Amino acid sequence: MSSPAFPVTESKVSNRDMYLHRDALLREGMLKLLAVKDSDIRILTLGQSRDAIDKGLHSGGAFSAILPLVTLFYGGFIRLNIEEPTRRGQDIFTLSKGHAVAAMASIYAELGYFPELTLRNSRSHASLLNGHPGPILPGVHIATGPMGQGIGVAQGFAIAGKSSPQFDSYCMVGDGELQEGSCWEVIMYASQHGLDNLCVLVDRNNGQLDIHDRMLYPMPPLEEVFRSFGWNTFNVDATRYDGVFEALQSFRYNARNGRPTAILCNSKKGFGAFSDLLNKHKVTVSDALFVQELELQQQQRMSRVAEFTAFLERLADTPEAGEMRELLLSEAERMHLHVTESKGRDFLSHVIGPVLTKRVPARDKQIRYKASDLPKLDRSKSYSAAEIITAGMKVFARDSRVMSIDSDLASTSGLEAGVAAVDQTRALNAGVAEANMMLITEAFAALGYNSWCSTFCPFFNWQVLRRIAVGHQERLEAIESTNGWLSEGHGLDITFLATAANFETRTNGATHMGNDDATTFDAVAHLKIIDVSCPQQMLSIMRWAMEGNKGLLYVRVMRTGSAVIYGGDYEFEYGKGYVLRQSENDSAILISSGRGVHEALAAAELCSGSGIEVMVVDLPSVDNELLIKLYETGLPIFFAEQNNGYLWQNFLKALYRHRSEVSLGKLDHIETINTLDAEGNKQFIHSATYEELIEVFGLSPAAIAARVKKALER
């Protein structure tokens, strides 16, 4: 079945003056239709509790969200392409309060994103419909939960929507969710940057998980707070349709004034449910309660259909009766209400589907650039990573699909300077708001951009990073599934440029020292951690990332200049280590990454002066195959790392995975030199000069060489 560009939401009456400004009767008819549709969505949502694997439902927040969501999706405001949900130019909706997924899923099933069957058996391992939404579910762009993060991604969509093709970004957050600080990073940024195409619906149901009928602490007067931050604000009664309808109408059709819009939808947990059990955050619905609630909801739907029928009969006495009746019945069909000749309960029958969403076209993620314009490095000179990144981005960013976001540390990465030299609208700075920086980056990646963001390595937000990775995995699952809605190229391409890694922070203070970030983030699935040792390697990593479809990259870079180790023909490959120094007479092996590689090479030179040859290996990323081969040589191996032993830990994991293939005798020939304490415990380190730090931790060339000699003497 074919559908027009925006098949569900283009109202035939939405642009008519009599509908927007003059005809109160037509408006009244629309509100009565929305009430009927409200019943349909509540019945579908309630049904998910009967069919769920645990018979559970996040009922409180889902039911309070239904009225605003029905108004948005059926009131003629949001423009969507159901067939191809990733096509640019359509509006985007983000459910930040992910616990209300049941309400959104009911609407999405009815609109045709996926079959009604998807609503059954939810939260089971086999189901696409989980307790929170994610991109495994057709039409959903990001994974969310009630963590104050979806609003930030919606803001990123709004930034993209300011350029051509233009579109609006809608988002729903909960009032409990607004306790998260990341929300306020977004609220400050959005108004300062004129995102008047961003509309946030606040489901102000005055409850949360632990206490369903009040907040854990008094919330500020949100209307005043939003306005003080420069937002257009509407404070409406969300137990009725007229206030939400008028607020959305104002946002959608009135002249834009450079301010984002917040609609405070005042309601209560479980609004619209008959049983007070459904007011709770999450409930298990018994069969008896389900039958009772369903019967009452169906009765209410019948009465609402009767009210609309009576309204049409009243119209018969007006001069415009014929035209208005035709318009309203047309609107009913658009709302998935089938109009019959019957005047009874079947006059407006409920229509679900058909399924319209198809597998979206593949995305070409390869960034186009002129390789001859990239910088040529002189191996007799030193370069900082920032110099290389700036010079590289001046070439790569000529492709409009390259995007950068910094957080008030742009000078340490060179990212903003490089992209801004080409197009300053694609070189954003979120200020001291790292969570918001990452959320904006995710939004652009979801739209198909090669997105880069940068800050000091200890400043990346683990909570945000983990949720992004969850969404990326769901995208990969949707791509790989034979019935998935996404195609090749719809994964996230994000480079987290982590500056001042290892000992590079130097004298800035213990909170800024980057010796633990790699071991911490190693637990995040799908994150590719890379530790850069050389300016030429940095340039090659950038070229590799620009090939597209590389996923989530955590690239740790040096802050100050370093010598060039690799030649111009070097090509980076993820999961591959590089032997930099080797001879037939090697007595030991030094393994390192980042600036530690330079110290290892210098230590090998010192050993050579004493008649001891040492192999030096650079592991910018973990190469399990090479690690096993090095282990099997039987030579003493030294992991010299300016951190808590990232490579060492991954070596142990590789040994365990290959335990059936290699001899796991004593590991006496394996030694570590890193920032773990004497008992092998992780620790933070104090600030100092680089020279002091490598001496304190035995990572200077002389100290490494002495350690090698001492081990060989044993």
N, C-alpha and C positions, 0 to 999 in steps of 0.2 A: 504493500500500500504506500503510495507516494504522499508526501506532505510538503506544504510550502515551506519557505525559509524559516518562518517562525510560526509553527503550526498551531500551537496551543494557546498562545497568549495575546495575539493581536485581536483586540476587541473591535467589533464593527462600530461600536458607539463611543469608544474611548476618546476620539478626537472631535466629537461633535459638541458644539457650543452648548446645545440644549442639555447634553449629558453632564458636561463639566461645570456649567455655570448657571443654568436656567431651570431645567426641568426637574423639580423635586420628586415628581411621581416616578420618573424613570430611575432616578437614584434609589428610591425606596424599593422598586422592583428588583434592582441589582442586589441590594442588601438582603432581600428575602431569598433570592437564589443562592447567595453565599451561605445563608443559614442552612439551606437544604444540603449544599455541598459539605458543610461542616459536619452534618450527620453522617454522610457517606464516609468521610475520612475517619471519623471517630469509630465507626463500625469496623472499618478495615484495620484500624490501629488496635482496637480491642481484640479483634480476631487473632492478632499475632500472639497474644498471651495464651490463647487456647492451643495454638500450633507450635509454640516455642519449645525447644528441647527441655527447658526447665519450667515451662508454663509461667515464665516470668515476664515482666514488663516494667520498663522505667516509666511508670504511668504518670507520676506527678508532673514531671517536666515535659513529657510528651503531650499530655492533654492540655496543659496551659499554653503550649506552643501552637496548637492546631488553629486557633482563630486567626492569629497574625499570619501564619503560613498559608492558610486558605485564601485570605485576602490578597496576599502577594501573588500567589500562583494562579488564582482564578479571577482576580479583579481586573485583569487587563493591564497589568503594570510591567511585569518582567517579560522580556523578549528572549525566547529560547528556540534553539534548533534541536528538537528531540532526536531526529535522525542522526545528526552528526554533532554530538555535544562538545567536541573540541574545536569546531570551526570558529575562527576569530571573528569578532564583531557582535556576537550575541552576548547578552548579559550573563553574569555568573552569580550563582548563589553558593554561599558557604555556611554550613551549619556548624558554628563554633561550639555551641553547647551540644556536644555529640550524644549525650544521653537521650536526646529527643529524636533519635534516628528512626524510631518506629513511626512517628508522625510523618517525617519526611519520606520514608520508604513507601508509606501508603499513597502519598501524592505521586511519587515517581512511578510507582507501578501503574497507577491510573492513567498518568500522562503517556505511558508507553516506553519508558526507559528499560523496563524488564518485565517479565511475566508476573502475573499475580501469584503464581506458584512460589516465587522467590520469597514471599512474605511468610511462608510456612517453614517450620523447623528451624527458625532463626536461632542464632547463637550456637548452633551445632557446628562441629568441625567441617562438615560437608557444605554448610550454608554460605552463601555470599553475603548474607545479612547478619552482621555481628552486633554486639552490644553498642558499638560505636560505628559511624560511617567511615568508609575508606574507598580508595579507587578500584578495589576489586568489584565494587558495586557500580554498574553502569550509570554514567552521568555524574558521579562524584569525583571531584578533582583532587581532594587531599584527604588524608586521614585526620580525624579530630576526636577529641574527648573534651571534657569540661576543664580545660587547662589554660584558658585565656590566650590561645594561640591562633585559632581560626580567624579571629578578627584581624590579626596581623597579616595573614595571607590574603584575606579579602581586601585589605588596604593595598597590598602589592598588586592585586588584580586591578584595583582602581587606578593605580599609577599607570599600569599598562593601558587601561581603558581611556586615558587622556590623549593617547596618540592614535593614529589612524590604524585600523578602523576603531572608532570610538564605541565604548559600551559602558554600562553601569555595573557596579558591583554591589550586591546585596549580601547581608550577613545577619545571622541571628546569634546573639549571645544571651547568657543567663545572668541574672543579677548576682547570684552566688559566684559565677565565673569572674565577675568584675572585681572580686577580691584579689585576683592575680595581678601582680605588678606589670606583667607584659601588656595587659590591656591598656594601661595608661601610657606606656611608651607609644602605642599606636594612636591613642586619642590625641596626644600632643603633636605627633608627627603629621597626622592626616590634616589637621586644621592649618598647620603652618605651611603645608604644601598645596593648599587649595583643592583638595580632593572632593569637589562638589558632586562627583559621580559615585560617591560612596554613601550607602544607606544602611545603617545598623539598626536592627530591631532588637530591643532589649526586652527579653521575656522576664518582666519584673513580677515573678510569682511569689516573692517574699518568703522563700524557703530554700533549704538546701538539703544535703544528704542526712546529716545528723539530726537536724531539727526541720521538719517539713513545713511548719507554719510560721516560722520567723527566721531572721538571719542570726548567725552566731554573734554578730555585733552590729550595732546600728549602722546602716549605710548612710553616706552623706546625701543631701538632697540632689539627686542625680540630674534633675533638670537644670538646676543652677550650675552644677559642676560642668556639665557638657557645654553649656553656654559660655561659661568662663574660659573654656578652652577654645572657643571660637566655632562651635557647632550650631547649626540650626537644630532646634530641639522641639519635639512634640510630646506632650504628656497626655496620654489617652487612656480611656477605659477599655481594656482588652477583654471585657466580658460582653461587649457589644461590637457590632461591625462598623458603625458609622465613623467613630474616631480614627480607627486604624485605616479605614478606607480613605478618609479625607487627608490624613497625613501622607499616605503613599501617593495619593493624587497630587498633592502639593509638590512632593519630591520629583515625581515623574514628569509633570507637565509645566510647573512654574519655571520662571527664568532662574538660571543658576547664579549664585552669588559668591562662588569661591569657597563655600563652607560645606563640609560634610554634614550629613543629616543623621540624627539619632531619634528614634521613635520609641519612647518609653511605654511599653505595653503593660499596663497595670492589671494584674490578675491574681490568681492564687494557684498553688500546686493542685493538680487534678481538676482544674476547672472544666466543666462540661461533663464530668462523670457523675453518675447518680450515687454510687456507693462511696462513702468517705474512705474506704480502704484504698481506693485508687488515688488518694491525695498524697500517699507516701512516695518517697523517692523511687523505690523499686518494690514491687509486690509479686507474690505468687498467687495467681488467680485460680481459685477452685472451680470445678465444673459447675457447681450450683451457682456460684456468684457470677460466672460468665453468662450462664443462661439468663439469670435475672437482669444483669446489666444490658445484655444484648436486646432483650425484649423491650426494656424501657427506651433504649436508644432508637429502636425501630419505631416504637410508638411516637417518639418525638419527631422522627423524620416524617411520619405520616401527617402529623399536625402542621409541620412546616410546609409540606407540599400543599396542604389544604389552605394555609394562609396565603400562599402564592396564587393558588387558584382563585381564591376569593378576591385577591388584589386585581387579577386580570378581569374579573367580572365588574369590579368597580371602574376599571378603565373604560368599559364600554360606553359610559356616559360622557366621555371627554372627546373633544374634536380630533385629537391626535391618536385615538384609540387604536386604529388599525396599524399605523406606523410603529407606535410604541410596543404593541403586542408582537409585531414581527421582529423588532429589535431584541426584545427580551427573550423570545423563544430562540432566536439565533444565539444569544448569549448563553442560554441554557445548554444548547448543543455544544457550544465551545467549552462549557464547564463539564463535559462528559455526563450530561443529563439528557437522556433520550426523550423527546416529546412525543406522546401518543395522543390519540383522540379521546382516550379514556379520561374521565373527570375524577376518578378515584385515586387509589394509592399508586397506581401505575402510570399516572399522568407524566411524572418525571422519573423514569426508571434510571437506575445507576448503571453507567457504562464504564468498564475498566478496559483500558487498552484501545486498540491493538498495540502490540509491541512495534515501535518505530525505530528504535535505536539499532544501528548496524555497526559492524566493526569499522572503526574510523580509519581513514587512510593513513598509511605509514608517514612518518616524518623524516625528512632529510636533515640530519643533525650535523652534518659536516660543515665546518666554518670555512668559507672561501677566503683566501688571502694570497698575496704575492710573496712567495718564499724568498725571492731575491731581495726584498725590502727589509727582511729581518736583520738584526745587527750581526756583524761579524766580529768575533771575539779574538783579541790578541792574547796568546798564551803567556806573554811576558808581563801582562798587566793583571791587576786585581779589579774585581767588579763586585758591587753589592747586589743582592737579590732584587732590591727595589729598582736599581738601574735597569736590570734585565727585564723585569716585569713591565716597567714603564715603556721601554723601547719596544718590547714585544707587543704590548697592547696597542700601541700606536699603529701597528700593522693589523693585528687580529680584529680590533674593534671597528675596522672599516666595514666588516660584515655586521649588519644591524641586529643580528641575533646574539651578540655578545653584550652582557650586562654586568655591571659591577656595583657593589654596595659595601661601603666601609663604615666603621664606627669610631670616628674621631681619632684614628691612628693611621690615616691614609699615607702619611709620609714614611711609615716603616715598611710598607709593602710596595709602594709605587703604583698600586692598582688604579686609584682614582685619577692620578695624573695621566696615566697612559690612555685610559678610556676617554677622559674629558678632553684630551687633545684632539679627539676625533668627534665626539658627540657628548657634550656635557649633560644632556638629558638622560644618558645611559650611565652616568657616573654619579651615583647617589651616595649620600652620607647620612646615616641614621643617628649620628651623635653618640653620646655615651648610653647606648641602648642596644646591646649586642643581641638580645633575643629578637627585637624588632628587625634588626639587620638580617638575621637568618630567616625570618618569616617572609620578608620582602623577597629575598633571594629565592626561597622556595616557590613563591608565586610565579616569578618569571620562568623558573625551571619548568613548572607545570604547564606553562604556555609554550614551551619548546625552546626557550633561550638556553644558551650556554652561560650559566650564571656563576659569578665569582663573588665571594665576600671575604673580608679580611679583618682580623684583629689579632692581638697578642694570643698566643696559643692557650694560656690558662683562662681566657675570657669567653671562649665558646660555651654556649649554654647546653649542658648535657640533656636536659629535659626536652628542649626544642630539637636537638640533634637526633635524639632517639625517635621522636614522633615522626620527623621527616623520613627517617630510615624505614619506619613502619609503612608509611605511605608509598615509598619507593618500592618496597617489597611487594605491596599489593598491586602496584602498577606492573611489575614484572610478572606476577601471577596472572594478571588479566591479559598480558601480552602472550604468555606461553599457553594459556588455556585454549583449547579448540573452540570453545564457545565464548571466549573473552571479547570484550568490546574495544580493547586497545590493540594497536598494531606496533610493529617495530618502530623505535624512535620515540616512544611515549614514556620512557623512563625519565627520571630526573637526572640532569647533568649539572652538578653543583661542585665547584671547587672551593673548599674552605681553606683559605690561604692563612696558615698559622705562623705568624711572625715571632721572632725572638725565641726560637726553640732551643732546647738544651741549655747551654750556658750563655746564650746570646743576650738575655735580658740584662745581665751584669749588675749594675748598681741601683736598679729601680726598686728593689724591695722584695721580700720573700713571697708576697702574694702574687708577684708578677713572674716568678721564676718558672720556666717551662721544662721541668725534669720529670713530671708525672703525667702529662697530658696523653702521651702515646699509649701508656699502659692502661690509663683510664678509658680512653675511647676505643681501645682494642676490643672492648666488649660489645660495641655497637655493630650489629649485623650490617653487612653490605658496605661498610665504610672502608675504603682503600687508603691506608696510611702510607705516606711517602715522606722520607727524610732527605732533604736535598743537600748534597755535598759540594756542588760546583756550579758556577754561573752557566756553563754550557749545558750542564744537566738540567738546570732550571728552564732554559730556553727549550730544550728538547721535551721536557714534561709539558710545557705549554702547547707545543705543537701536537703532542700526543693527545692532550685533552681536547684540542680543537677538532680532532677527528670525529668527535661526538660519540654518544652512547657509552661513555666511560663510567657513568653513575656518580656515586658520592665519593669525592676525593678529599682527603685531609692532608694537605701539603705543608710540611714543616720547613720553614726557610730561615736562613741565617740573616741577621740584621746588618752586620758590618761586612765589609768587602772581604773577598777571599781570592786565592789564586785559581786559575783555570786548570782543572785536572784533565778534562776530556777534550778531544779534538773536535773539529767542526763536523765530522762525519758521525758523531755519536748519536745513537737513537735509543731513547728510553723505552723500556718495556716493563710493564708492571709485573711483579713476581719474579724478576730476574736480578741476580747479583752480578757484580763485575769484579774480576780479578785485576787489580791495578799493578801488582808487582809479584813476580813469580820466577823461581829458578829451580834447577834440578837439585840444588843443594839446600832447599828450604828445610829449616829445623823446627819452625813454628808457624802458626797462622794467626794474623791479627784481623779481626772483623769489627767494622765500625760503620757509622753512617753520619750524615751531617758534617759539621766541622771536625768531628772526631776523626774523620778519614784523613784530614790534613795532619793531625797529630800522629796518627798511626803510620803514615808514610814517613814522617820525620823520625819516628822511633825506629822504623825499619832501617833507615839510613844510619842511625847511631849503632844499631846492632851489626850492620854490615861492616862498619869501621872496626868492630871487634871480632870480625871473622864469622859472624852468625847471620845466615840468610833467613829472611822472614817473608812469607807471603802476606800480602795486604789485600783484603776484600772489602769492597764497598757494597753495602746492602741498603739501597734507598728504599726498597720494599722487601718483604720477606720472600726468599727463594728457598722453598723447602727442599727441592731436589739438590741444589748446591750445598745446602747445610748438611744433608745426609752424606753427600760425597766427601765433604771436608772432614766430617766425623770419621768416616771409614778410612781415611789416610792414617789414622793413629797418631798424627802429629799433635803436639800441644796446641790447643786453640784458646785464644784470648778474645773475649768479647769486651771491647773497650768502648763504653757508651757514656755519654754525658747526660744520662737520665737514669730512671729506675730499672733499667735492664729490659727494654722492649724486645730487642732482638734475642737476648738470652732466653726470655720466657717463651718466645715463639720457637726457638730451637728445641726447648724441652718438649713442647707440644708436638713438633715434627718427629722427634725421637719416639714419643709414645705412639703416634699414629703408625710409625714404621717399625714397631717393636718386633713384628714377626719376620722382618727382613734383615734387621741389623742386630749385632750383638750388643746387648745393653749391660755390659760389664761395668766396672767402676768407672766413674767419670773423673778420675784423678787428673786426666790430661786436659780437662776443660776448666778454664779459670775466667772469672768475671772481674772487671774493673768498672764500677759504675757508682751511682749515688745511693745505693742501698746501704744501710748501716752495717756495722760489723757482724750483726746477727742475721743479716739478710732481710731486714724489715724495710718497707718503703718509708720514705721521709721527704719532707720539704727541705729546701736549702735556703740559706740566707744569701742576701745580695752581696756581691763583691766584684772586683775586677775580674775579667776573664782569666788573667794570669794567676790571680790568687786561687780561683776555683779549680783550675786544672791541677794546681799544686796540691790543694787540700784533698782532692779526691784521687790523687795518683794518676791523673790523666794527661800530664805533660809528656812530651816526647821522651825526656830523660827518665821520668818515673815509669813509663810503659816499657822502655828498653830495659831498665833495671829489673822490672818484674819478669820479663821474658828470660833474661840471663839467669836470674835466681832459680826460675822453674827448670831451666835446662840443666843447671848445675845439680839439682836434686835428682 
